[in-house]
Every structure is written in structure tokens, then in C-alpha cells.
Amino acid sequence: MIVPKIYFQNVAGQLVEDPAGFLRANWHGQPRSFDDTRTLFTQMQRALQRYGWSRILINQVGMRPFSAQEQNWVAKEWLPQAVQQGGYRYGAVVVSREVLVRLATAYITTHVQGMPLIYRSFDAEAEAVQWLLQQPSFSY
């Protein structure tokens, strides 16, 4: 059995290389700075590029809500770059029960219109993984 390997970790979260051919982004619950968030997202894009992957499992269960600055940066700068340069195509989001986290995430996911990117939200990680594994694993 191949064990998942930590690709990157900081106060905002942890990125794990899943042997099934996708990136796992596990958000932490402690306070973070904008720089922490930006660094985590930048490393997400680098991992996609490094492996040629197109899929990310995003676990937001314990996450704090995005700040307005984080929302704007992710939606307007990171997402377009991750799609165009990183090959990001499929995001399976394990959603938080926290309403503010859900609202902040919804703001970001509504900015994918016109991009070749599909987001799906799930309450359970097993369902998210199942859906993600049905999507093409590599961006071409």
C-alpha cells in the first residue's frame, strides 16, 4: 500500500499527495494570515503543475472563514491562474458546517463561470473522493 505523502504544510493547512492521483488540501482551524493562505494556494498550484494533476480534494471541515481579502485574491487571481497554468479542473469540497465558511467558499466557487473548472460540494469525504476519482486525473 502506498502511503500519502505531505507535499506542503503551514499554519493555514496541509497539502497531501494522494497516490490515487490527486491533491488533498486539508485546512487547519487556527488563525492564519493572508500570506499563510496565499502560500498554501500557491503550493497547490505548484503541486498540480509538478504532477500534471487536475483534481483537488478540499477539506474545509475545521476551517475558519476566508477573509474578504482572501476571497478576492483566490477568486480573481489564484483561480484563473490555477486553471490556465496549473491545469486545475475538478474540485471536490468537503464543506464545513460553519455558515460563514460556506458563504465565503460559495463566493469563490461562483467565480468559475466561463472557466473549465467544476466544483462539487460534499458533506462526507468518502463521497467527495468517490466523485473525484470519476473525473479525469490529468490535465492535458
N, C-alpha and C positions, 0 to 999 in steps of 0.2 A: 504494500500500500504506500502510495506517495503522500507525504505529509505536506500540507500547505506551508509556504514559506513567507515570512514577513518581508515585504518589499520596502516599506517605509512606515515610520511611526513618529508622531509628535503629540502635543497636548490636545490637538483637535481630533485626532483619530488614528486609525491604523489601516494600512493597505496590505492585503494579503494576496499572494499569487495562488490562485486555486488551480490544482492540477487538471481540472476539467476544462481549462482554457478561458478563464475569465478572472477579473479583478474583484476582490471583495473590499469594500470601503466600510469600515466599522467606525462610526462616530462615537467619540467619548462624551461624557456628560459634564465634565468640568469646564469652568470658564476658559475661553480662548480669545486670542486677539485676531484681528483681521489678517495680520501676517501669518498666523498659525493656519488659518483657513485657506488663505491663498497658497501657502506652501503645500498643504495637503492636496488641494486640487491640481496644482502644477505637477506634483508627483504622480497623480492619477493619469494625467495626460502622457507623461513620460513612460509610465508602465505600459499603457496601451500602445504607444509607438514602439517601444522596445520589443514587445512580444507580437505585435500585429493583431492584437485583440480588438474586439468591437463591443464587448459586453462588460458591464459593471453591476455587481450586486451591492446596493447601498443600504446599509443597516442604520436606521435613524432612531431605533427604539429608545436609547438613552440620551439622545442628542438634545442640546439646547437650541432654541430657535436661531435662525440666521438673523443677523442684524440687517438693517436697510442697506448698509454699505456692502455687506457680503452678498445679499440678494442681487443688487445691481451689478456687481462685478461678475458673479457667476453667470447671470442671465445674459449680460451684454458683452462680456469679454471672454470668459472661460468657455462657455458652451459653444459658441461659434468656432473657436479655435480647436476645441477638443473634437468637434465633428469634422472640420476641414483638414486639420493637420494630424489629429490623433486617431482618426478612424472610429470615433465613438458612435455607435449605432443603437445600442439597446441598454436601457437602464431599468433594473428591477429594484424598486424601492420598498423596503420593509419599513412601514410607516410607524411613527411614534403615536402614542395615544394622546400626546400633548397637542392641543388645538393650535397653539402658536407655531409649533414646528410644522404641522400640516399646512397651515396657511402660508408660511414662508416658503415651503417646498412647492406648493401649488403656484406661487408667483413665478418661480423659476421654471417649472415644467410647462407653463403656458407660453414661454418664450421659444419653444422648439418649433413653432409653426413655420413651415417652409423649409425646415431642416430635415435631412434623412435620419431622424432620431426618434425612437419610440420609447416612451416611459410607461411602465405599468406599476401600480401600487398594490402592495400585499400586506396582510396582517400577520402572516406567518412566513418565516424564512424558507421552509421546505417548499411552499408553493412558489415563492419567488425563484428559487433555484430551478425548480422543475420548468417553469416558463422560460427562464434564461437559457437553459440547456436546449430548448427547442429552437432557439434563434441561431443564425449563422455565427460561427465562432471567430472568424477572421474578417477584417475589413480589407477590401481589395480596391 
